[in-house]
Each structure stands twice: as C-alpha cells, then as structure tokens.
C-alpha cells in the first residue's frame, strides 16, 4: 500500500528504494520458508524453475556486471534492479498465498483492501495523466490527450470484482467504471485485455445463477454491454487522439515495437553463436542492443537467456494454465478469476512486460496482480504447513 501511494503523494528516492529491497528480500525469505514447509502446487513448481534460472543470470550480473544505460529512459539502471524487479514481480505471490492459507488474508479483508488499491489506482492515473499533459505543453506539441500506462493497475484489480457476488449492482457499476478508465487511458493493450476479461467475468457471474436469475442477469448484462459500446463510440467521436490510436491499431502501428523487434532480431542474426543461442547474452542485455526493453517477454528472454530461458518461461506458463484448469473443480468463481489473470498476464508478455516491471507504475500493477493471484490460489488450493500439521497431530494425541 505504501509503495502504491508513495510516488504520487510524496516521492522519496531513499524510501522508495528501501521499500523495493524490503519487498524483494522478504519475498525471497517467504519463498525459502514456503519450499521448506508447504507442498508445491503446479503453479509454484513451474514458477520456481523459471525464477531460479533467471536468478542465476541476475546474480552473475550483480557480481560481475555493470550499470546499464537505458537510452529511452535517459538514465543508468543499477545492476541490483534486475533481481529486485524479478523477485517483486514473480515471488510476491508466495507470501500472499501463505497469508491466505493461514487465514490472515480473507475475503472480507481483500474487499476492504480492494477499495484502497482502487483509490491508489485512481490517484496514479490522475497524477500520471497530469504529468504527461504538462510535458506535452512544455514541448509545445499541442497534444491535449495522452496514453496513460497507469491503467494497468485497474487491469490487475479487475478479478476482485467477482468477490462482490451478492451485490450485483455494485459489480455492474465497478465493471463500467473500470472500462471507462480503460478507454480514457487510450492504452490499446489494456482496452483489449480488459474487454476480454469483462466478457469472461460476465459469463462466470451469469453461470452461477438459476434460470430465472440468469434471465434477469442476462438482460442487465445486455444493457451494460450496450452502454459500454455506446460509450466507446461516443469517445471515438469526440476524442481525436483515441480515434487515431484505434486507426493505428487497424494499420498495424505498434508504437515502435516493430522497430525494437527488428533491431533485436538483426542483432541475433548477425551476432549469435551456438552458446548465445542456448544461453543468451545475459541479464539486462536488451539495453545494450536496443534503446529500450523489448516490450515482448518472449523476445527479451530469448535474447538474454537464450533457448533455455525461453523453455523455462514456457514451463512457467504451462504450469500456470494447468493450475487454472484444475481450479474448475473448485468453483466457477476461482476458475474465472484465475483465468482472467492468465489472460492479463499472458497478454502482457506479448506487448508489454510481465516478469520484469521496470517502472514505478508497472511495479505497483505487478504487486496488485500478485495480491489477487495469491489470494485466489490460496482459496482454491488451501493447505496447512508442516508446522501446523504437526501441531494438529500433537493436539489430537493430547486429546486422546
């Protein structure tokens, strides 16, 4: 919660870095405890394979590497950031899972936290939007609308709406509010992934009701979808910037991503040896080849960790999808929630960054994502730790 508000209320570099180290190191500590005391479900087995491999690269970079200059960001990236970003984005789910299994994080608490996180998301969206408009004014670009990447925090929170199952009107209001932010952001990836998840969630909510309630809910859903459609068309008509972004999408304009891909693949074609093909060029190698990060996890991992890194990422996603499928046997809500997170996460691997959040807002978005995922994994696949099992056996023996 502190990290979510800090950059937009009172920014302190020392406090921010201290929080990064706290989150990163505590996630590693909880992961060690988790491996020693819990049974690993498929998601966590595959997660540790992927994170374990990349940690080797990160440690090597930390020991013998140097700070790398990020041309697009115009600053040097400290060599410790690779491991911090990796641990925060991928391992934060572990303590959240443990808290949920122990009952520390329950549905009531997450509902309350949801509104705190929602407030943080609104604040981040507003501040970021204002900052970008000020920058545009200083450059005298005449631009009155901007693309707000901060909207990804809303995307991470979207599945929590399913928890308000007894308040149908609130669910509809929240879905509409989230979609409005997706449109206002003009962030094409968030609009696409958000729209898919909303349709998936409506299906999930609809399937939980009786025939009579399904009919009523279907009519409500139809009205909601019509409202969302009308709102989108209205925004396209009054917002030249949003309309241009939509036209860019139709024309295949990828906001420099095609240029990044061409640069990276040209480097691979001209410089790769068999060793590079298998093991890559090392952590943060993308910044030594390109002006920015790849904005595609698969390409970035192949460049930095080679074929072995790519295979480990495939293993992670296979484990994630397999865990999602197994959630079907628990409840429809869990299946839809975890499935939405799969859609959001996998979508981000294709045109953003999922495993390595490199900006403040991406770290916040990743943190919210971990909270939601850890909670649903804990509710869907709950278990006792070995310590708790021994304590229960001891109590049972004493009773006997």
C-alpha positions as CSV (number, residue, x, y, z in Angstrom):
1,X,0.0,0.0,0.0
2,X,2.9,2.4,0.8
3,X,4.6,1.7,-2.5
4,X,1.4,2.3,-4.4
5,X,0.9,5.8,-2.9
6,X,4.4,6.9,-2.4
7,X,5.3,8.0,-6.0
8,X,2.2,10.1,-6.2
9,X,1.9,11.6,-2.7
10,X,5.4,12.4,-1.5
11,X,8.2,10.9,-3.5
12,X,11.4,9.9,-1.7
13,X,14.1,8.0,-3.6
14,X,15.5,6.6,-0.4
15,X,12.2,5.4,0.9
16,X,11.2,4.0,-2.5
17,X,14.4,2.0,-2.9
18,X,14.2,0.8,0.7
19,X,10.6,-0.5,0.0
20,X,11.9,-2.3,-3.1
21,X,14.6,-4.0,-1.1
22,X,12.1,-4.9,1.6
23,X,9.6,-6.4,-0.8
24,X,12.3,-8.2,-2.8
25,X,14.2,-9.7,0.1
26,X,11.0,-10.6,2.1
27,X,9.6,-12.3,-0.9
28,X,12.8,-14.4,-1.2
29,X,12.6,-15.2,2.6
30,X,9.0,-16.3,2.4
31,X,9.8,-18.4,-0.7
32,X,12.5,-20.3,1.3
33,X,10.0,-20.8,4.1
34,X,7.4,-21.9,1.7
35,X,9.6,-24.5,0.0
36,X,10.6,-25.9,3.4
37,X,7.1,-26.1,4.9
38,X,4.5,-26.4,2.1
39,X,3.6,-28.8,-0.7
40,X,4.2,-27.1,-4.0
41,X,1.2,-27.0,-6.4
42,X,2.0,-27.0,-10.1
43,X,2.0,-23.2,-10.4
44,X,4.7,-22.8,-7.8
45,X,6.8,-25.7,-9.1
46,X,7.0,-24.1,-12.5
47,X,7.4,-20.6,-11.0
48,X,10.5,-21.7,-9.1
49,X,12.0,-23.3,-12.2
50,X,11.7,-20.0,-14.1
51,X,12.7,-17.7,-11.3
52,X,15.6,-20.0,-10.3
53,X,17.1,-19.8,-13.8
54,X,16.8,-16.1,-14.1
55,X,18.1,-15.6,-10.6
56,X,21.4,-17.2,-11.7
57,X,21.7,-14.6,-14.5
58,X,20.7,-11.8,-12.1
59,X,23.3,-12.9,-9.5
60,X,26.0,-13.1,-12.2
61,X,25.1,-9.6,-13.4
62,X,25.1,-8.3,-9.9
63,X,28.6,-9.7,-9.2
64,X,30.5,-9.0,-12.4
65,X,28.2,-6.8,-14.4
66,X,27.9,-3.0,-14.6
67,X,25.1,-0.5,-14.5
68,X,23.5,-0.4,-17.9
69,X,22.4,2.8,-19.7
70,X,18.7,2.9,-20.7
71,X,18.7,5.2,-23.8
72,X,14.9,5.7,-23.9
73,X,14.8,6.4,-20.2
74,X,18.0,8.5,-20.3
75,X,19.5,7.1,-17.1
76,X,21.6,4.2,-15.8
77,X,19.8,1.2,-14.5
78,X,21.5,-0.1,-11.3
79,X,22.6,-3.7,-11.6
80,X,20.7,-4.7,-8.5
81,X,17.4,-3.7,-10.1
82,X,17.2,-6.9,-12.3
83,X,16.9,-9.2,-9.2
84,X,14.6,-6.7,-7.4
85,X,12.2,-6.4,-10.3
86,X,12.2,-10.2,-10.8
87,X,11.6,-11.1,-7.1
88,X,9.0,-8.4,-6.6
89,X,7.0,-9.3,-9.7
90,X,7.3,-13.1,-9.5
91,X,7.7,-14.1,-5.8
92,X,5.4,-11.6,-4.1
93,X,2.6,-14.1,-4.8
94,X,4.2,-16.6,-2.3
95,X,3.7,-14.6,0.9
96,X,0.2,-13.7,-0.2
97,X,-0.6,-17.4,-0.8
98,X,0.7,-18.2,2.7
99,X,-1.3,-15.4,4.3
100,X,-4.4,-16.7,2.6
101,X,-3.8,-20.3,3.7
102,X,-3.3,-19.2,7.3
103,X,-6.5,-17.1,7.2
104,X,-4.6,-13.8,7.7
105,X,-5.9,-12.6,4.3
106,X,-9.5,-13.4,3.9
107,X,-12.3,-12.3,1.6
108,X,-13.5,-9.5,3.9
109,X,-10.0,-8.0,4.2
110,X,-9.4,-8.3,0.5
111,X,-12.6,-6.5,-0.2
112,X,-11.5,-3.6,2.0
113,X,-8.0,-3.6,0.5
114,X,-9.6,-3.5,-2.9
115,X,-11.0,0.0,-2.4
116,X,-7.7,1.1,-1.0
117,X,-5.9,-0.2,-4.1
118,X,-8.7,1.3,-6.3
119,X,-8.0,4.7,-4.7
120,X,-4.3,4.3,-5.3
121,X,-5.1,3.4,-9.0
122,X,-7.3,6.4,-9.5
123,X,-4.6,8.7,-7.9
124,X,-1.8,7.2,-10.0
125,X,-4.0,7.6,-13.2
126,X,-4.8,11.2,-12.4
127,X,-1.2,12.2,-11.5
128,X,0.3,10.4,-14.4
129,X,-2.2,12.0,-16.8
130,X,-1.5,15.5,-15.5
131,X,2.3,15.0,-15.7
132,X,2.1,13.8,-19.3
133,X,-0.1,16.7,-20.2
134,X,2.4,19.2,-18.6
135,X,5.2,17.5,-20.5
136,X,3.3,17.9,-23.8
137,X,2.6,21.5,-23.0
138,X,6.3,22.2,-22.3
139,X,7.2,20.7,-25.6
140,X,4.5,22.8,-27.3
141,X,3.2,19.8,-29.1
142,X,-0.5,20.9,-28.9
143,X,-1.4,17.5,-27.6
144,X,-4.4,17.6,-25.3
145,X,-4.7,13.8,-24.7
146,X,-2.1,11.2,-23.7
147,X,-1.7,7.5,-23.3
148,X,-1.8,6.6,-19.6
149,X,0.1,3.4,-18.8
150,X,-1.1,3.6,-15.1
151,X,-4.3,2.0,-16.2
152,X,-2.7,-1.4,-15.9
153,X,-3.3,-1.2,-12.1
154,X,-7.0,-1.3,-12.8
155,X,-6.5,-4.4,-15.0
156,X,-4.8,-6.2,-12.1
157,X,-7.7,-5.5,-9.8
158,X,-10.4,-6.5,-12.2
159,X,-10.9,-10.1,-11.0
160,X,-11.6,-8.9,-7.4
161,X,-15.0,-7.6,-8.6
162,X,-16.1,-11.3,-8.6
163,X,-15.9,-11.2,-4.8
164,X,-19.0,-8.9,-4.6
165,X,-21.2,-11.8,-5.7
166,X,-24.1,-10.7,-3.5
167,X,-24.1,-7.2,-4.8
168,X,-24.9,-7.4,-8.5
169,X,-25.5,-3.7,-9.0
170,X,-22.1,-2.9,-7.4
171,X,-20.4,-5.4,-9.8
172,X,-22.0,-3.7,-12.8
173,X,-21.0,-0.3,-11.6
174,X,-17.4,-1.4,-11.0
175,X,-17.2,-3.1,-14.4
176,X,-18.4,0.1,-16.0
177,X,-16.0,2.3,-14.0
178,X,-13.1,0.1,-14.9
179,X,-14.0,0.1,-18.6
180,X,-14.3,3.9,-18.5
181,X,-10.7,4.1,-17.2
182,X,-9.5,1.7,-19.9
183,X,-11.0,3.9,-22.6
184,X,-9.8,7.1,-21.1
185,X,-6.2,5.7,-20.9
186,X,-6.1,5.1,-24.7
187,X,-3.9,2.2,-23.8
188,X,-4.7,-0.3,-26.5
189,X,-3.4,-3.4,-24.7
190,X,-5.4,-2.6,-21.5
191,X,-8.6,-1.9,-23.6
192,X,-8.2,-5.3,-25.4
193,X,-7.3,-7.4,-22.3
194,X,-9.9,-5.6,-20.1
195,X,-12.7,-6.1,-22.7
196,X,-11.9,-9.9,-22.9
197,X,-11.8,-10.3,-19.2
198,X,-15.0,-8.4,-18.7
199,X,-16.8,-10.7,-21.1
200,X,-15.3,-13.7,-19.4
201,X,-16.3,-12.4,-16.0
202,X,-19.9,-11.7,-17.1
203,X,-20.0,-15.3,-18.3
204,X,-18.7,-16.5,-15.0
205,X,-21.2,-14.4,-13.0
206,X,-24.1,-15.5,-15.2
207,X,-23.4,-19.2,-14.8
208,X,-23.8,-19.1,-11.0
209,X,-27.5,-18.2,-11.1
210,X,-30.7,-20.1,-11.6
211,X,-32.6,-19.9,-14.9
212,X,-34.8,-17.1,-13.6
213,X,-31.9,-15.1,-12.2
214,X,-29.9,-15.9,-15.3
215,X,-32.5,-14.3,-17.5
216,X,-32.6,-11.1,-15.3
217,X,-28.8,-11.1,-15.2
218,X,-28.6,-11.6,-19.0
219,X,-30.8,-8.5,-19.5
220,X,-28.7,-6.5,-17.1
221,X,-25.5,-7.7,-18.9
222,X,-27.0,-6.8,-22.3
223,X,-27.8,-3.3,-21.1
224,X,-24.3,-3.0,-19.6
225,X,-22.6,-4.1,-22.9
226,X,-24.8,-1.7,-24.9
227,X,-23.8,1.1,-22.6
228,X,-20.1,0.2,-22.9
229,X,-20.4,0.1,-26.6
230,X,-22.2,3.4,-26.8
231,X,-19.7,5.0,-24.5
232,X,-16.8,3.7,-26.7
233,X,-18.4,5.0,-29.9
234,X,-19.0,8.4,-28.2
235,X,-15.4,8.6,-27.1
236,X,-14.1,7.7,-30.6
237,X,-16.3,10.5,-32.0
238,X,-15.2,13.2,-29.5
239,X,-11.6,12.2,-28.9
240,X,-9.3,12.6,-32.0
241,X,-6.4,11.0,-30.0
242,X,-8.4,7.9,-29.2
243,X,-9.6,7.7,-32.8
244,X,-6.0,8.0,-34.0
245,X,-4.9,5.2,-31.7
246,X,-7.7,3.0,-33.0
247,X,-6.7,3.7,-36.6
248,X,-3.1,3.0,-35.7
249,X,-4.1,-0.4,-34.5
250,X,-6.0,-1.2,-37.7
251,X,-3.0,-0.1,-39.7
252,X,-0.6,-2.2,-37.6
253,X,1.2,0.7,-35.9
254,X,2.8,-0.9,-32.8
255,X,4.4,2.2,-31.2
256,X,8.0,1.4,-32.1
257,X,7.6,-2.3,-31.0
258,X,8.2,-3.4,-34.6
259,X,11.4,-1.3,-34.7
260,X,12.5,-2.9,-31.4
261,X,11.9,-6.4,-32.8
262,X,13.7,-5.6,-36.0
263,X,16.8,-4.3,-34.1
264,X,16.9,-7.3,-31.7
265,X,16.4,-9.9,-34.4
266,X,19.1,-8.2,-36.6
267,X,21.5,-8.5,-33.7
268,X,20.6,-12.1,-33.1
269,X,21.1,-12.9,-36.8
270,X,24.5,-11.2,-37.1
271,X,26.0,-11.9,-33.6
272,X,24.6,-15.1,-32.2
273,X,26.8,-18.1,-31.6
274,X,25.6,-21.5,-30.5
275,X,26.4,-20.5,-27.0
276,X,24.4,-17.3,-27.3
277,X,21.5,-19.2,-28.9
278,X,21.4,-21.6,-26.0
279,X,22.2,-19.3,-23.1
280,X,21.6,-15.7,-24.4
281,X,23.7,-12.6,-23.7
282,X,22.9,-12.1,-20.0
283,X,20.6,-10.1,-17.8
284,X,19.8,-6.6,-19.0
285,X,21.5,-7.4,-22.3
286,X,18.5,-6.0,-24.2
287,X,19.5,-2.4,-23.2
288,X,23.0,-3.0,-24.7
289,X,21.3,-3.9,-28.0
290,X,18.2,-1.7,-28.1
291,X,17.3,1.8,-26.9
292,X,14.7,0.3,-24.6
293,X,13.4,-3.0,-23.3
294,X,11.9,-5.4,-25.9
295,X,8.2,-4.9,-24.7
296,X,7.8,-8.6,-25.5
297,X,8.8,-11.1,-22.9
298,X,9.5,-13.9,-25.2
299,X,11.9,-12.0,-27.4
300,X,13.6,-10.4,-24.4
301,X,14.1,-13.7,-22.7
302,X,15.4,-15.3,-25.9
303,X,17.9,-12.5,-26.3
304,X,19.1,-12.5,-22.6
305,X,18.7,-16.2,-21.5
306,X,18.6,-18.0,-24.9
307,X,16.7,-21.2,-25.6
308,X,17.0,-22.5,-22.0
309,X,15.4,-19.3,-20.7
310,X,12.6,-19.5,-23.3
311,X,11.9,-23.1,-22.4
312,X,11.7,-22.2,-18.7
313,X,9.2,-19.4,-19.5
314,X,7.1,-21.9,-21.4
315,X,7.2,-24.3,-18.4
316,X,6.0,-21.5,-16.2
317,X,3.0,-20.7,-18.4
318,X,2.2,-24.4,-18.8
319,X,2.1,-24.7,-15.0
320,X,0.0,-21.5,-14.7
321,X,-2.5,-22.7,-17.3
322,X,-2.6,-26.2,-15.8
323,X,-3.3,-24.7,-12.3
324,X,-6.1,-22.6,-13.9
325,X,-7.7,-25.6,-15.4
326,X,-7.6,-27.5,-12.1
327,X,-9.4,-24.6,-10.5
328,X,-12.5,-25.7,-12.4
329,X,-13.0,-28.5,-9.9
330,X,-13.1,-26.0,-7.0
331,X,-15.5,-23.2,-8.1
332,X,-16.6,-21.3,-11.2
333,X,-15.5,-18.0,-9.5
334,X,-12.0,-19.3,-8.9
335,X,-11.8,-20.6,-12.5
336,X,-12.9,-17.2,-13.9
337,X,-10.7,-15.2,-11.6
338,X,-7.5,-17.2,-12.2
339,X,-8.4,-17.4,-15.9
340,X,-8.7,-13.6,-16.1
341,X,-5.3,-13.3,-14.5
342,X,-3.9,-15.8,-17.1
343,X,-5.3,-13.7,-19.9
344,X,-4.0,-10.4,-18.4
345,X,-0.5,-11.8,-17.6
346,X,-0.1,-13.7,-20.9
347,X,-1.3,-10.7,-22.9
348,X,1.2,-8.5,-21.2
349,X,4.0,-10.9,-22.2
350,X,3.2,-10.2,-25.9
351,X,3.1,-6.4,-25.9
352,X,4.3,-5.2,-22.5
353,X,6.4,-6.7,-19.7
354,X,5.0,-9.3,-17.2
355,X,8.0,-10.8,-15.4
356,X,10.2,-7.7,-15.2
357,X,8.3,-4.5,-14.2
358,X,10.8,-1.7,-14.9
359,X,8.8,1.4,-13.9
360,X,7.1,2.5,-10.7
361,X,3.6,2.0,-12.1
362,X,4.5,-1.4,-13.5
363,X,5.8,-2.5,-10.1
364,X,2.5,-1.3,-8.5
365,X,0.5,-3.1,-11.1
366,X,2.5,-6.3,-10.6
367,X,2.1,-6.0,-6.9
368,X,-1.7,-5.8,-7.1
369,X,-1.6,-8.7,-9.6
370,X,0.3,-10.8,-7.1
371,X,-2.1,-10.0,-4.3
372,X,-5.1,-11.1,-6.3
373,X,-3.4,-14.2,-7.7
374,X,-2.0,-15.2,-4.3
375,X,-5.4,-14.9,-2.7
376,X,-7.3,-16.9,-5.3
377,X,-4.6,-19.6,-5.3
378,X,-4.8,-19.8,-1.5
379,X,-8.6,-20.1,-1.5
380,X,-8.6,-22.6,-4.4
381,X,-5.7,-24.8,-3.3
382,X,-5.6,-24.3,0.5
383,X,-3.2,-26.3,2.7
384,X,-1.6,-26.5,6.1
385,X,2.2,-26.0,6.6
386,X,4.2,-28.9,8.0
387,X,4.4,-26.9,11.3
388,X,0.6,-26.6,11.5
389,X,0.1,-30.3,10.7
390,X,2.5,-31.4,13.5
391,X,0.7,-29.0,15.9
392,X,-2.7,-30.5,14.9
393,X,-1.4,-34.1,15.4
394,X,0.0,-33.1,18.8
395,X,-3.3,-31.6,19.9
396,X,-5.1,-34.8,18.7
397,X,-2.7,-37.0,20.6
398,X,-3.1,-35.0,23.7
399,X,-6.9,-35.2,23.5
400,X,-6.6,-39.0,23.1
